[in-house]
Amino acid sequence: MAEKTIAEELAKEMKQTSVAEFFERNRHLLGFDSKIKAMLTCVKEIVDNGIDACEEMIYECKRKRKDYVLPEIHVKISKAGEDRYTIRVIDNGTGIVKEQIPHVFTRLLYGSKFHKKKQGRGQQGIGVSAAVLYSQLTTGKATHVVSKTGPDKPAYFYDLRIDTSKNRPEIVNEGVIERFKWDHGTQVELEILGTYLAKGEKSIYEYLRRTSIVNPHVRITFIDPEGKKVIFPRTSESVPKEAKSIKPHPYGIEVGDFIRMAATTKAKTALTFLTHDFSRVGPKVAKEILEKVGVNPRYKPSQITREQAVEIVRIMQNTKFMAPPLDCLSPIGEDALRKSLRTELDAEFVTTVSRSPSVYKGNPFLIEAAIAYGGSLPTDKQVKIIRFANKMPLQYDAGACAITETISNIDWRRYGLSQTGGRGIPVGPAIFLVHMASTWIPYTSEGKSAIAHYDAIMKEMRLALQDCARDLRRYLSRKHKALRQQQRTSTFIKYSEESIKALAELTGEKEEVIKEMFNKLIEAKTGGAPQISEPAAPKDEDFEEIDKFIKEEGEENE
Amino acid sequence: MAEKTIAEELAKEMKQTSVAEFFERNRHLLGFDSKIKAMLTCVKEIVDNGIDACEEMIYECKRKRKDYVLPEIHVKISKAGEDRYTIRVIDNGTGIVKEQIPHVFTRLLYGSKFHKKKQGRGQQGIGVSAAVLYSQLTTGKATHVVSKTGPDKPAYFYDLRIDTSKNRPEIVNEGVIERFKWDHGTQVELEILGTYLAKGEKSIYEYLRRTSIVNPHVRITFIDPEGKKVIFPRTSESVPKEAKSIKPHPYGIEVGDFIRMAATTKAKTALTFLTHDFSRVGPKVAKEILEKVGVNPRYKPSQITREQAVEIVRIMQNTKFMAPPLDCLSPIGEDALRKSLRTELDAEFVTTVSRSPSVYKGNPFLIEAAIAYGGSLPTDKQVKIIRFANKMPLQYDAGACAITETISNIDWRRYGLSQTGGRGIPVGPAIFLVHMASTWIPYTSEGKSAIAHYDAIMKEMRLALQDCARDLRRYLSRKHKALRQQQRTSTFIKYSEESIKALAELTGEKEEVIKEMFNKLIEAKTGGAPQISEPAAPKDEDFEEIDKFIKEEGEENE
């Protein structure tokens, strides 16, 4: 028998790695690279899912004209040993049917959201099963899940592990429990290796606080490892309008997606496939496109060849279509944005901008931005940046995020902030907030803590920030003018003392009378000495910068 | 029949997403977020695999005491339309057996490297199938693969697509071709949407150049879209020593991995499981650990409970073990590092450091660093940073990389470079180079262009850079001293002219004679006026910084 080639020997070692094994080895991709971050990631993944489930419940009830309850999220973290914590989260959302519970919590890339074009907190079907995977990796404990889907339904429980080689559930225990907190909802309890941060930018407290602010219809109760209870109250009874599921927009649709859609569509002809299955494609344009590539509009969609698909996609990307419908996105809104910034500090000045929706790679998205200025913020530190994606705070990987990158690329000197060389994070007493809402957020990793650098997204971020920046510049400029006016007035008053005395002596008139005349004069000349509070006055160099650019106001790059 | 609960309705939408579908949607995770980057990623993934296959061939031949051929890589890029390019890469590696070809090129997470603890360029089984996926997504074309495993074997070809919903191959065409360039090897040809950069930091040219420098035994031929041929010659006939496959080191082993290993080990007892299946675990320590957690050393490994496994792993991480064996890692080496920097510029000064191996999460790794200074580099720009991982250049995502972060966290002012506030990338005429070699590189995303921020790794990077930095400081300090000496000498010479004249007049001796005496005196006093080249002299402030810290030399944080 012939000797084996090296390739034959290597062939024996070839095998498929399961997605669970891949992420087990690469757990930093999921947000589990440090014990502090791991704690936050676990809580975040479960809470995000919980809020999604609560909103699903409400929207479905609204559609059916039924009564509904507003979202409640309970989070409890307790110490379970050295560097070990138990995390328990309960929501009053839809609940999960018994048969699906093991799959939802143990299978990576399993869920209902991936194939929907709909703005949601979860999107990939990785989050909560990643938390279960991390718990299993670090403590070996099973995850305890209880779920109830309605008042007449039993509350089922499962103790679950992941069979990582198969990416499938391993059911340790299951049954029914007597009592559940609400009529419907889900409870998740897992034990992990972690480090608990009581406060600060990257803490769970901060995550819940920011989540509560941009989701004012949600009531969050938090019990920390010391047993202290904090309630983030519901500050609005009104539920944000539902983000609608939409069809893919022709801009940026991928050939692969197009072919898959053509193979599985219910449309009978190529023409109706284009007009029904895509957003904003009218029959006239559709017909033109099909004719250009030599596809008979009455063909079956599945008859479109791969080469024709490539051509159709290319032409669609170069054809003018309306922007996607507005109602597929749910912004935070200017009120909540303002409030969010007001709770950060007692700002002198807050400005907010909500851009109209735009599209990247077929996905509609919308950018909101806000800038707060002054208050008790330090004047010699970099501005604070607060990032949100689909109403969830982003607390890690700032350096990798498109938001940070966009801010660094703007020349902030022209808007009244200091910045070395016109690049990098500017310095000044300000907070910048940016929110991206989209049917699909392109995260830089599965851990969902930073937004990838797509040009179309960064352009919208830049325009939103520049809008805010122009308001800031106007404010700083007015403030500077007022300051100068005040200075002129006080100089005038200072010198008038002498003049009043001299005039009184010369005329024989009483000093008070002459003073009164002077005051009237001052008022007439200055329009009343403006009284402005001055907690953190910008330095004069700042104003020179502003003055230099104030003439260019109209010529902003837009 | 009762009305369906909302949870029941949602349940119908639940499904498993395939890993290919996931990456299709998130292609930026694979390095395909822009057309420029996509080109580079495709070439890189195929070339990296090619070099791995060539080295496999050589090491196997060496083990069998057979003759071998040195690695050859041919890369050809040709224009195929507007924004479209055909990429063809041929290597003279092992080749792939016929049955495996479709799987290797179309299944994500498929391969022989994932479960090996061995330093290699590929590690995840994603790279090349990701390139095929991107080609299919953007041009709809099938990928053409030819492979031959030995002189007597036929060269098989396949035209392949990915069935993304199943993560399985779709064979479009297959057969045998008559002629192949070498006795064994693989050829991959695919067409993609891309943008070709002829030169620059992020170009394919730069990737191949840097790859060639740190892999001097590889000969690379490159034909660019204009038909221009560049050969990166082989500069060394000696093949680097083979990186050995090792057993996991007990530091940082995960509970999940431990349990999987215990379930599948060939060891008959818990004791031999620990001593045979882990690196550096001796029988005495193993016995102590097992007894501590109440496991009889003669138990079968599969009898270890999950709770006991958690305890064993915890204790192992707190027990002293030897560092992993050195021969599992293959460094670039000081020669190639120096050469790499010398080709970047004609530096005045180059220093290199190779740290001893260390461990993060059970994976041995090793950091090499080098600093080049001076030459024609600009003095007012940030230093240039060159990053490598397992001998592959990293050209993207610098902001997200542990190397950049480590450099930013060092106070470079104490080593003679300028840096605002002692943080951030320093400014000066220098190039920093850092290489990480490991059995498992923790990339920040599947696109493999940045290293994740693990503390243990960043600590080693810092120590390596500080080692280089101290050499740099010494060099700059000597240079400064020499400069001052030179100044003193020239001052002395300037004044001596007058004295010589006066002395000649007084003594009646010839000026030449007295000048000769003076020259001898100067030489004796100064040890010879040092002649140093001065292409980019550091500013005096730099030296003040250096002088200030020069006394602390011995107390460096180590």
Interface residues (C-beta under 8 A of the other chain):
Chain A: A2 T5 I6 A7 E8 E9 L10 A11 E13 M14 K15 Q16 T17 S18 V19 E21 F22 E24 R25 N26 H28 L29 D33 S34 E56 M57 E60 C61 T94 G95 I96 V97 E99 Q100 H103 V104 R107 L109 Y110 G111 S112 F114 H115 K116 Q124 G125 L133 Q136 L137 T138 T139 G140 S147 T149 G150 D152 K153 T164 S165 H184 E254 V255 G256 D257 I259 R260 R306 E307 A309 V310 D397 G399 A400 E405 T420 W440 P442 Y443 T444 S445 E446 A452 H453 Y454 D455
Chain B: A2 T5 I6 A7 E8 E9 L10 A11 E13 M14 K15 Q16 T17 S18 V19 E21 F22 E24 R25 N26 H28 L29 D33 S34 E56 M57 E60 C61 T94 G95 I96 V97 E99 Q100 H103 V104 R107 L109 Y110 G111 S112 F114 H115 K116 Q124 G125 L133 Q136 L137 T138 T139 G140 S147 T149 G150 D152 K153 T164 S165 H184 E254 V255 G256 D257 I259 R260 R306 E307 A309 V310 D397 G399 A400 E405 T420 W440 P442 Y443 T444 S445 E446 A452 H453 Y454 D455
